[in-house]
Amino acid sequence: MRQFILKTFIIFVAVYILFQITLGYRINEFSSKIKSIANQQQRIEIKNKILNEMKKGTEKENIFSDEERVILSNFINKILNELKTAPPK
């Protein structure tokens, strides 16, 4: 009985350490990001960064490269064709 308890305890500790090394780290990282977004000042900074990037994008002559234009055009056309052929409800 004593060996069973000892082996069970060792396995439990090993599984706990393995969990903390793999998933625990990611969970802690994710929760810290959520906490930073919960801060009002951080949200304002993120909003300002997004607005600055949008401003930079509108100042450029071409937002997309030629290859990106072709890819996006084909994708949008494919979506429109699928929507045209969708049966009405």
PEDA-V320438 format. One record per helix or strand of 2 or more residues. SS is the DSSP state (alpha for helix, beta for strand). FROM is the first residue (numbers start at 1). TO is the last residue. If there is no record, write none. Layout:
ss=SS from=FROM to=TO
ss=SS from=FROM to=TO
This chain:
ss=alpha from=2 to=38
ss=alpha from=40 to=59
ss=alpha from=66 to=84
